[in-house]
Amino acid sequence: MRRLMALTFLIVAIIGCRGDNVVSPSTGIAVGQHPSTDADCWGYSWQCDQVRAGIAYLLQHANESCRAAGQSAQARYDAPPGEAGFAPGNAGGDNDQMYVIMGYPASTPSGQGATDHYTYMQGSYYGLSDAQSGALIAHEEEHQNGDDGINHNTGKAQALQDKCLNNQS
Amino acid sequence: MKRTYMVLLICLTSVGLNATIARPIGAQQPSLSQRDVVDIADALLSAITRPSDSLSRVTIANRKIVFDVDRTLNSFGLPNAESESQNLKMHNSVLHGSKAVLDDCDIWGARNCASLGWKAYVWLTPLSVSPDSAIVRFHIKWPDRGRTTFAAGSSPIGKASLVGYATDVRLSRSSGTWRVVERIRSLAQ
């Protein structure tokens, strides 16, 4: 009986102790579990796989702007931790899109400000095609390089997403 | 064996603490009333969705705001608003609606997003709440209709891409009135 109880405790403890929540660099956003065994991966292995596939798609794109977005995303991916990168995100809400964090002071409500250089992957980033992943990464790169603010008034982020979604554009 | 039990005890205590700390705010006892939440929403709408500001090149005055009051109240751990409740009247001119307005929208520009039309959909989620201060995430989504020109009184035709952002805002209450203190960060999508 004591052995059975000890075994039960052990299983519960192992499950509980695995649940380490992590916080995204510089944003303080809780990003959920970080169970990857891939030392180079910043999140779930499928998230890293999908970002890498999206970047690879962009780098081979027929359109020069999409290739450029792929190059800047690759540089972001390769940046030293703490400076820039991709990270799992939990912005709440519908959990259906990628986000990029854009910090800006209250005096500039247009959101045209410096970002924290990270692009955050939301939960249902899972299951996208390489083209969809690449298109979303290109959208976020437009935000990252300051060509479109949070109000999307230049339309450049969405336009690049649309362009990169089709590999023949 | 004693050492094993000690480790187990520490782990279990940690699990318990984790569960307590990580509990979603909506599951905690609400520390704000429905009136408080609606007042916070009013303060945020006034500060963030000014009529002259544009979202994807269309002014907010033209778009109109659909505010999801029930989703917002629920996220604060509060029950739905009673319909036509006089107690929950808002100062800002908003339409009331639910997430269903997004049902025919997507981020790929493949659907018409006709239910939303030109409107922007807004809801709030709490990040940190006390009786006199709060950090709240303001969510807003709208259809980007590309080069389609806004025309008052007519429903937009054609496909749209759903875009949006969220912004974290610190508020405080003094003399019973909620005021925006600062925007902390935003999340463009």
Interface residues (C-beta under 8 A of the other chain):
Chain A: A6 F9 L10 V12 A13 I14 G16 C17 G19 N21 T27 G89 A91 G92 G93 D94 D96 Q97 M98 Y99 V100 I101 M102 G103 Y104 P105 A106 P109 S110 G111 D116 Y120 Q132 L136 E140 H143 D148 G149 I150 N151 H152 N153 G155 A157 Q158 A159 Q161 D162 L165
Chain B: T4 Y5 V7 L8 C11 L12 S14 V15 N18 A22 I48 R50 D53 S54 L55 S56 R57 K99 L102 I107 W108 G109 W123 T125 R137 H139 K141 D144 G146 S161 V163 Y165 A166 T167 V180 E182 R183 R185 S186 L187 A188 Q189
